[in-house]
Amino acid sequence: MRAVTIKLLLFAGAVAVVATGALAQSYPIQPVRIVIPQGPGGINDIAARLIQPHLERTFKQPFLVENRTGGAGIVGTDSVAKAAPDGHTLLVVAGSLTALPATNPKLPYDTERDLAAVALILKYPFLFMVNSDIPAKTLPEFIALAKQNPGKFNYSTTGPAGLNHLITERLSQLAGIKLQHVPYRGGQPAMMALVKGDVQLLVLSGTIAMPHLQAGTARAIAIGGLARDKQFPDVPTVAEQGFPGFEAVSWVGMMAPAATPRPVIERLNAEVNQALRDPDTIDKFAKQGIDVAPSSSEDFQRMIGMEVRNWTDVARHANITAQ
């Protein structure tokens, strides 16, 4: 009887493997929704639309980009976390995904349990900028000024409990300085606050910052990548200015509901990576000032877990919670 049971279990396992493999080969059997949890024009919206043509050509089905806004990205993300795990509902999301669980204990989904990493699409570093009237030309010089003027320097962000809020607080913790947080609604208002001198420091992407850096109304003193960026070759990294291993980057990646079959995720990962290796797609991303970042789904999943833990630690120490 035991031998029969073992044979039945082995047979059932073999059937499951064949069925899963067949699903991956036949996938997709209907149009695929790519949910963007922010409005049109954002970096994850742009990224989804740049890889969309390749996915449609390869899979012979429409890949429909759907902007589903609300709750700082929570509404759209939750809709994917609770969707059928068959690969026909996907999420293209930015790095703020890992800041949300660090600052909001009441999320309707569990970032690591309910979502599966499919493919990293791109990464980009944050710039650390000061108002042009601040005499600091380097990060150590700014830190020295902040220590000489405890509590008198302000920094702007794109909103409370966001990624650049956590990044600035992480630097403050490591550097032993106290800065006053002034949140704004979006990157442009936060940038203008720096330009006008209402704040002295801002951590933001280079896309919004570039015109102001070129005009000399703001000055970049550090960049958050582990290596210097080709767009800002003269700006040293935070890591090389006394904080080894410090990384402040955001990213865009594709996710799926957690129970999506592994072969489907692997197929999607392979095709997203193929799109990111296409010279025409690379050129289109480059025109946006973006470098693509192909990766395995496993590496992407590990990165997400590491970031959730890192930002949770920062938020706890700085007492940062979503309002």
Steps between C-alpha positions, in 0.01 A plus 500: 500500500783736587670437166174575319462825695854609412439421132179701506676795660780483245246479220307798638822698526594416142157604378530829689841569343370424151190714558705792629740473208209489257355813662827685449515394134141605431525822702342745449159382388338845522603869516736586787442801727803695618387706796688823575411615854570864411375738231627529141842649434685361800817300461331162550227598251767592245691176564190284454414666170855463368506121553135452404560465120756221547268304732210531257713383206638206694187378676252581219256657745425861598682626810271777623652769721250612763565793734325426829574777747421557865654475844858580394503189282323273747173463306659378177751279677229338712292425189787297357581328830141373509468418127487148357858362506507396134733762351221700339520783755841657558632799689771742389599688812772734626734470797243661729355148523754418771453828689128443551524195731773676697274791588145364471413202722141496368567409137225275359766267357836359608769619259715187521229240560236613249716616209763316296790675329502445125768728356696810590477752215717795603683663790595862546692682774380788712690828504581678825471873429544822696376851438758697301546746789626222727883509491538121518646345186516143634293279727753514788496880480120504521504262796752724676276804445196308627687403815597864555133599461303220671131503411531809279526328160186382323450239231208460262343177378230397256277414796512346847610137540619479140823354370698824499379569855642166614823551305565841656426370847732205444783736408420721799516201734835385362649851493373595845323817385152640570303645209144632490265325258276713275273282283356618168256347254727376225846544358459838335377683815776334705756612240371858494522515880871421468554752219326777698701424812204389711696179562870424484504134388302282263538137391334450161541339159718672243216534248329781692825643631695533174367841381566656840848352523580634154365842598713503814205546734578169673820303553546123505732389779452122480329226305341190645631228269787278606690625193505843338231567245587577137252789500674654802860376471641775723260436788654257754293227657386507860699180550830656395444801728522309824202262495615169347217289362244782518259471209207728422330386183152445373390251242212380285406134477226258404310299761225236494264342755703275728352166390568558131657178360876510495530412129279798412718732707812358335356555153406856583841564654674368188292717267530816708877449508500439126314829449757678718783365283342626178707796366189692400347463849831590664515814286144599595583461870825694452306792353315512832835509681449144625725193498327163492584234758414142394506248784370164611171487686682342796746790530216748471304322775804504730549873436139571595531308826824674591353844432186433704716406799739795454224761469305348789808545720544862386132580553502348848804698611368827355141435609371543143147382435261559211242765585 
